[in-house]
């Protein structure tokens, strides 16, 4: 029931102009391919503001003119603020791409050749630089086991055991 309420809250918040600052990171282990697949969802305007401040130049994610350059910005930003430790070993992930979904941006990642996770530790500081009220929810699915938790700025680390 707690997970259902959390998911409902996420959908409600992303469906309206947001009074909250919220990001969602979803991770799902694909056992047959030995891949941890992930997606990150952030509000476009919050992400634009953060990237603009970091780069000193206006970033427009609603009207993308150069998807390669935008992808490079997002990849760099993610790698600086999102990391994983799987079974007590730092895991490198690959940036796959992004897509805009109305007022949100989806960013896709994956960890290749990933052993089945017994423990996943996520360090997530997305948007913390500029939004002191930022909250990030992390949802992890390994087989039939689904878990979720959240961090609120300045908290940054979550651990999940399976």
Secondary structure as UniProt FT lines:
FT   HELIX           2..15
FT   STRAND          22..30
FT   TURN            31..34
FT   STRAND          35..43
FT   HELIX           44..55
FT   HELIX           67..81
FT   STRAND          82..86
FT   TURN            87..88
FT   STRAND          89..91
FT   STRAND          94..101
FT   TURN            102..103
FT   STRAND          104..111
FT   STRAND          119..124
FT   TURN            126..130
FT   TURN            132..133
FT   STRAND          135..142
FT   TURN            143..144
FT   STRAND          145..152
FT   TURN            153..154
FT   STRAND          157..161
//
